[in-house]
Amino acid sequence: MSRLPPWIRLSRLTDQHFGEVSEQVKGHALHTVCESAKCPNRGECWNRGTATMMLLGDVCTRACSFCAIQPGRPEGLDVNEPRRAARAAAGMKLNYVVLTSVTRDDLPDGGAGIFAETILEIKKRLPDAGIEVLTPDFEGVTELVDVVLEARPDVFNHNVETVARLQAIVRPQAAYGRSLAVLKHAAHATPRAVVKSGIMLGLGERDDEVEQTLVDMRAAGVELLTLGQYLQPTRNHPPVQRYVTPEAFAEWEAHALAIGFSGVASGPMVRSSYKADELLKQALARRDATAPAAVAG
């Protein structure tokens, strides 16, 4: 299934903001998931002046079959990365910062300390900016999740990625139940962030399995949801099993909202951090609109 349907459109146009973001990323020797994961939205997002910074290098200790990031053995740890990331965020004058990382199972803390330090460094320079983190599962060690949460990100994101049946194929070094446990812990932890997760469609999942996954994520306390189309990064990656139509994505969005998610981004080109700031605003507005009115004493 190599031919793209007409609703899949990759943006290749660039403008002044694209160049400014590129300059900040390269000037501070940073990695972005936009480049390393071959995100199809890089042009659109960089043109908006936004980029998702990828911490802990660009070599991952895991080998998920869907992912374009290079697997292997990372070399060391860059302790200056948090300050460089914060300087880049300040240089781009960001109002909302998204931080993600490769998975670093080789590190004692899985990189949780770098996440926390980066959040704190950004807050020093951009105290009014929103901060979202997209973390690995830290091998299910909830104390490491707490290290990140104690730095007070606004949104804690960890992706389930696919339905339970396909986990061993798509992300063999992870586990469905472990990811749900991480999300549930984050949803009930103190301090608390808004919890977010997402899955890809088109990997061979059935609709009933998607529905069950949404139920499981909502039961774990996930408030923000992203649903996007899996696209084959290279010929060495698994082929697309089906292209989900925009109409079907719209139906999934309506269903997810109906079962209790506060904010849903669902569409062929949606990715984990795509217009993340707008999704959070929509969710908070919907939450405020549906909250019961205070009763006067």
C-alpha positions, 0 to 999 in steps of 0.5 A, a space after each residue: 500500500 505505497 500510494 498515498 491517498 489524496 488527503 495525505 499532504 506533506 508540507 514542504 513550503 518554508 518561510 522566515 520562521 522555518 529558518 529561525 527555528 532551524 538556526 536556533 536548533 542547529 546553533 544550540 546543537 539540539 535534536 528535534 523529533 521533527 527531524 529525527 523521526 521524519 515528522 511529516 509536519 515539520 514544515 508546517 510546525 517550523 513555519 509556525 515557529 514551533 519545534 519539539 525538542 528531543 533530549 538525551 541525544 538521537 540514538 535510542 536504546 529501543 527498536 520500535 518497528 514504526 519509528 525512524 529514530 536510530 536504535 543503538 548504544 548511545 554515548 554518554 550524557 550531555 549535562 549541558 543540554 538542559 541549558 542549551 534547550 532553554 536558551 533555544 526556547 527563549 531565542 524562539 520566544 516560545 509560549 509553549 514548549 514540547 520536550 521529548 526524548 529517545 528512550 535511554 534504558 542505559 541510564 540509571 534514571 532513564 533520563 528523568 533528571 534531564 527532563 526535570 532540569 530542562 523544565 526548570 531551566 526553561 521556567 527560569 527564562 520563560 516563566 509564563 510558557 506552557 511546558 509539555 513533556 512526552 516521555 518514555 515509560 521509564 521501564 515502569 518505575 513510577 519514582 522516575 515519573 515523579 522526578 519529571 512531575 515534580 518539575 511541574 510540567 503542564 502536560 505529561 504525555 506518554 504514548 500507548 502507540 497501538 492496540 494491545 494485540 500489536 504491542 509486541 510487534 510495534 514496540 517489543 521492548 515496551 508493554 501495554 499494561 506498563 504504559 497504562 500504569 505510567 499514565 494512571 500514576 501520572 494522573 493521580 500524582 502530586 503535583 499533577 499535570 494534565 495527562 495525554 496519550 495517543 495511538 497510531 492507526 493503520 498498523 493492522 488494528 481493528 476498530 473494536 481494538 481501537 475502541 477498547 484502547 480508548 476506554 483503557 486510556 480514559 480509565 487510566 486518567 488520560 484527558 488529552 488524546 491524539 489519533 493519527 495515521 501511521 506513515 511508513 518512514 522508510 522502506 525498511 519499516 512496516 508497510 501501512 495496512 490501511 489509510 484511515 479516511 478523514 471522516 473516520 478520524 472525525 468519528 473517532 474524535 466524536 466518540 472519544 469526546 463522548 466517552 470523557 476525553 477533554 481534548 482530542 486531536 484526530 486526523 491523518 496528519 496529527 502527531 503527538 505534539 501537533 498544535 499541542 498548545 491549541 489542544 490544551 487550550 481547547 480541553 481546558 475551555 471544554 472542562 470549564 464549560 462543563 464544570 458544575 456551577 458553584 452554589 452560593 452559600 
